[in-house]
Amino acid sequence: MNNGQAPTPKDVLIRSLCRIIPFDGLSFLGTNGKGWHDVLSKTYVVDIEKFKTGQILANELDQIGQSTD
């Protein structure tokens, strides 16, 4: 899911049904580079290791300048 959680069976069903939209295969040409099935279902496939690394880096950036007291 867009929030990093695993999709529910309902989310998977919505994503699968969205795949039958005519011309969905060309939807990646839009401005955000995501298919309509990703946008409508609020899901996308990620490399889990890269995703986790990104979360760690974002957390570390948030920690910069914060006191450890």
Backbone as numpy.savetxt, mean C-alpha at the origin, in Angstrom:
# Nx Ny Nz CAx CAy CAz Cx Cy Cz
-2.71 -3.56 3.23 -3.55 -2.38 3.23 -2.67 -1.14 3.23
-3.26 0.00 2.92 -2.50 1.25 2.90 -1.88 1.57 4.25
-2.46 1.05 5.34 -1.95 1.33 6.68 -0.93 0.31 7.15
-0.56 -0.65 6.31 0.45 -1.64 6.65 -0.09 -2.94 7.23
-1.38 -2.99 7.49 -1.98 -4.21 8.03 -2.28 -5.19 6.90
-2.38 -6.46 7.26 -2.75 -7.48 6.28 -4.22 -7.29 5.90
-4.58 -7.54 4.64 -5.97 -7.37 4.23 -6.87 -8.46 4.81
-8.11 -8.10 5.05 -9.12 -9.06 5.50 -9.63 -9.82 4.28
-10.34 -10.92 4.48 -10.93 -11.62 3.33 -11.82 -10.70 2.49
-12.54 -9.78 3.14 -13.40 -8.83 2.42 -12.55 -7.93 1.51
-11.40 -7.46 2.03 -10.49 -6.61 1.25 -9.96 -7.35 0.03
-9.61 -8.62 0.23 -9.10 -9.44 -0.88 -10.19 -9.62 -1.93
-11.43 -9.84 -1.49 -12.55 -10.00 -2.42 -12.76 -8.72 -3.23
-12.74 -7.57 -2.57 -12.91 -6.29 -3.28 -11.80 -6.11 -4.30
-10.56 -6.39 -3.90 -9.43 -6.25 -4.82 -9.60 -7.17 -6.02
-10.02 -8.40 -5.77 -10.19 -9.37 -6.85 -11.31 -8.95 -7.80
-12.41 -8.46 -7.25 -13.52 -8.03 -8.10 -13.15 -6.80 -8.93
-12.33 -5.94 -8.38 -11.90 -4.74 -9.11 -11.03 -5.10 -10.31
-10.41 -6.26 -10.28 -9.54 -6.68 -11.39 -10.32 -6.91 -12.68
-11.64 -7.07 -12.59 -12.42 -7.31 -13.80 -12.87 -6.02 -14.49
-12.45 -4.87 -13.96 -12.78 -3.59 -14.60 -12.12 -3.57 -15.98
-12.89 -3.27 -17.02 -12.28 -3.20 -18.36 -11.12 -2.21 -18.38
-10.07 -2.56 -19.02 -8.88 -1.73 -19.19 -8.11 -1.51 -17.89
-8.37 -2.31 -16.85 -7.63 -2.18 -15.60 -6.14 -2.36 -15.84
-5.79 -3.18 -16.79 -4.38 -3.41 -17.11 -3.64 -2.16 -17.55
-4.36 -1.16 -18.01 -3.75 0.09 -18.44 -3.82 1.18 -17.37
-4.48 0.90 -16.26 -4.69 1.94 -15.25 -3.39 2.38 -14.57
-2.34 1.57 -14.65 -1.05 1.96 -14.04 -0.45 3.17 -14.74
-0.96 3.51 -15.92 -0.46 4.66 -16.65 -0.91 5.99 -16.06
-1.79 5.95 -15.06 -2.30 7.16 -14.42 -1.20 7.89 -13.65
-1.58 8.94 -12.98 -0.61 9.80 -12.30 0.07 9.14 -11.12
-0.60 8.21 -10.43 0.04 7.63 -9.25 0.69 6.27 -9.52
0.56 5.74 -10.72 1.21 4.49 -11.09 0.61 3.25 -10.48
-0.52 3.37 -9.83 -1.19 2.21 -9.23 -2.37 1.81 -10.11
-2.66 0.52 -10.08 -3.84 0.03 -10.79 -5.11 0.44 -10.06
-6.21 0.47 -10.80 -7.49 0.83 -10.18 -7.85 -0.17 -9.09
-7.47 -1.44 -9.28 -7.77 -2.44 -8.26 -7.06 -2.12 -6.95
-5.89 -1.49 -7.02 -5.18 -1.07 -5.81 -5.84 0.14 -5.18
-6.18 1.11 -5.99 -6.78 2.35 -5.48 -8.14 2.08 -4.85
-8.99 1.35 -5.55 -10.35 1.11 -5.07 -10.38 0.22 -3.83
-9.45 -0.72 -3.74 -9.45 -1.63 -2.59 -8.55 -1.15 -1.46
-7.84 -0.01 -1.68 -6.90 0.53 -0.69 -5.86 -0.50 -0.29
-5.42 -1.29 -1.25 -4.39 -2.30 -1.02 -3.32 -2.17 -2.08
-2.17 -2.75 -1.82 -1.14 -2.91 -2.83 -0.13 -3.92 -2.35
0.56 -4.51 -3.29 1.56 -5.53 -2.99 2.88 -4.84 -2.70
3.53 -5.27 -1.63 4.82 -4.67 -1.26 5.84 -5.76 -0.98
7.11 -5.39 -1.10 8.20 -6.24 -0.65 8.29 -6.00 0.86
7.95 -7.00 1.66 7.82 -6.83 3.11 9.11 -6.34 3.76
10.25 -6.80 3.28 11.52 -6.36 3.87 11.75 -4.87 3.61
11.48 -4.42 2.40 11.63 -2.99 2.09 10.62 -2.17 2.88
9.41 -2.69 3.05 8.37 -1.99 3.79 8.80 -1.82 5.25
9.31 -2.89 5.86 9.75 -2.82 7.26 10.93 -1.88 7.42
11.86 -1.90 6.46 13.00 -0.98 6.50 12.51 0.46 6.44
11.54 0.73 5.59 10.98 2.08 5.49 10.32 2.51 6.78
9.63 1.60 7.45 8.99 1.93 8.73 10.05 2.27 9.79
11.13 1.50 9.83 12.20 1.74 10.79 12.84 3.11 10.52
13.13 3.39 9.26 13.74 4.68 8.92 12.83 5.85 9.27
11.54 5.71 9.00 10.59 6.78 9.33 10.53 6.99 10.84
10.56 5.92 11.60 10.54 6.02 13.06 11.81 6.70 13.56
12.95 6.34 12.98 14.21 6.96 13.39 14.22 8.45 13.08
13.66 8.83 11.94 13.58 10.26 11.60 12.69 11.00 12.59
11.61 10.37 13.02 10.72 10.99 14.00 11.42 11.20 15.35
12.41 10.36 15.65 13.11 10.42 16.93 14.16 11.53 16.97
14.59 12.03 15.82 15.63 13.05 15.76 15.15 14.29 16.50
15.99 14.77 17.40 15.69 16.01 18.12 14.83 15.82 19.36
14.40 14.58 19.61 13.57 14.35 20.79 14.47 14.04 21.98
14.08 14.53 23.12 14.86 14.31 24.34 14.69 12.88 24.82
15.75 12.35 25.42 15.72 10.99 25.96 15.52 11.00 27.47
15.16 12.15 28.04 14.98 12.27 29.49 13.80 11.46 29.96
